[in-house]
Amino acid sequence: MSEPIRLYFDFASPYAYFALDPLAELAARHGRTLELRPILLWAVFKGQGVGNPLEKPARRAYFDLDVPRSAAFHGVPFRMPDPLQISAHLAARLHHAAIAERPDLALPLARDIFRAFFVDGLNIADRAVLAGLPSVLAFGAEAVQAMIDGADGRGRLAAAIEEAAGIGVIGSPYAVVDGEGFFGADRLPQIDWRLGGGKSSA
């Protein structure tokens, strides 16, 4: 059986939002499953001794231009969050804990979190916002808070961050296909090519 595609991503990353559904469709087309690994990119960078790239004025200026353009290119609704740079640790913990109980919620919950932040302009660092997401309503507010604060979600997130740093994740989204890393939403055509049997010339 073919290995799953593993996707490392930060819920505060607009490029991860743009890539999620196209990558899920691409994986399905090639008979692969998609494993989602929410991380905190700032924590991965910290572990690698790398600073915040958006603190560089030229990088931030390009980012501010490219993100709306990329949203239009991918044909998805989007508005720039304010503030943009938040720690999405509560959302990531919830995702890890929820899918440990209900693996079928992996994509729906990720979509709900991205939509809340990048479409509806909601603060995904707000516990009430997370408890109100459609895909987790059936758990109940108290259970959602327990997932956010519990040891399981914390531990799974910490393990995903350590794993990401260890394999050299350099940004979000970062997909691993048969041991090979692909960084960025713009690498989707290369992933499609590789899964279709494309080989490097080197």
N, C-alpha and C positions, 0 to 999 in steps of 0.2 A: 504493500500500500504506500502511496506517495506521502511524503512528509507534509505536514501543514505549513502554511505560510504564517510566520509569526510577525506581528506588527507591534512595535514599540512606539508609543506616542504619548504626548502630553495633551490633556484636555484644554489647555490654554493656547494650543497651537492651531492657528487657522488652516495651515497647510495639512494638518492631520484631518481636520474636518473636511477639507476638499477631497482628500484621498480615500476616506473610509468606504463610502459606497462603491466607487469605481473599483477599488481593490477587492471588495467582497464579491462583486460581479465577475471580476477577472478570475478570482480564485475558483468560483463555482464553475465557470466556463472550462477551466482546466482540470476539474475534478479534484480540487484541493480544498481543504478546510482552512479557515482563517482564525488564528488564535490571537486574541487581543491582549496586549500587555501594557496597560496604562503605567506611565512613569512620571516622574517630576524631572523635567529636563534640567532645571537649575541644579538639582541634586546630583544628576549624572555629571554635569559640567564641573561642579564643585569637586567631585571625586576624581575627575581627570585633571584638575588644576586649570580649568578653562574659565575665563570671565564671560560675562553676559555680552554676546555680540551686538545686541541692540543698544548698548551704551555708546557705541561708535556712531557719531552723527551721520556719516555717509551710509552706513548699514541701515540705520533707522529710516533715513529719507527714502532709500530704495524700498524697504519693507512697506512703508506707508503707501507708496505708489503701486507696488506689486500685488499686495494682498487684494485690494478691490478688483484689480485687473484679473487676477487669478480666479476670483469668485465668479466674475462675468464669464471667463473662459470655460469654467466648469459648469456654468449654468445653475448655480445654487444661490438661494437667498442669503444675504450677508449684510451685517452692519458691524462696524468696528466697535468692539467693546470699550467701555470707559469705566475703570482702567482696563487696559489690555493685559499688562503683565501682573498676573496674580499667581499665587500658588494654588494649584488645583488639587491639593492633597486630599481634601474631604471628598471630592468627586471620585478621585482615583481609588481611595479606600472603599467607598461605597461600591464601585464597580467590581473590584476584586472580591469583596465579601458577598455581594449579591450573586455573581455568576458562580461562586463556589457552591451555592445552594441551587441556583437555577441557571445552568450553562446556556439555556436557550435565550436568556436575556442579554447575552453579550452584545450583540449588534443593536437591538432595540434600545437598551440603556445607553450605550455610547451615542447613538443618534439623538436621544432625548437630551443628554448633557450638552452635546455640541449645539443643538438647536436652541436650548435655553440661553447659552452664552453668546453664540454668534448670529442668532436670528432674532430672538426675543429680547436680547439685551439684559438678561437676568444675571444676578451675581451667583455663580456656582460655588462660591466660598460661603454661601448662606445655607445653613442647614435646612431651613424651611423651604427654600427653593428646591433643594435636592429631594426632600420628602414629598414634594408635590409633583415630581416627574411622573408621567403616565405609566411608565413601565414598572415602577416600584410601588404604586399606590396600593396594590393588593397586599403588600407586606404589612402596611400600617405604619404610621409615623414613628411609633416607639421602636419598632423593629428596625426601621431605616436608621434611626439615630444610633441604635446598638451596633449596626453594621459599620457606621461611620467611625464610632469610637472604640469598637471592639478590637481585641488582639488579632483576630484573623485578618481583617482588612489591613491593619497596620503592618502585620508580618508579611502578607503577600505583596504589598506595595514595596516594602523595604527589600524583599527578595528580588522583585522585578527591577528595581533601581540598581541593585548590586550586579545583577545579571547583565543589564544593559551596559553598565560601565565596564564590566569585564570583557564583553565581546566587542567593545569599541563603538557603541552607538554614538553618533556625532550630531544628531539633530532629530527633529520630529516632523513628519513620520519617518520611521526607519524600519523597513521590511527585511526579513531574513528568509531567503528562498534557497533551500537545499544548502544551507551554510554560507550563502553569499549575501552580503548586505547591499541594500539599495536605499539611498537617502533622498527623500523629497517626493512630493506629489508628482513632480515632472518625470519621475523614473517609472511611472506606470507602464509606458510603452516598452521600456526595456524589460520589465518584469514579464510582460506578456510575451515578448520575443524569447526570453530565456525559457519560460515554461513551454513554449512551442518548439523548443529544441535548438534555439540559437546558441552558438558557441563563440567564445572570444577567440580572436585571431592570435593572441599571444600564446 
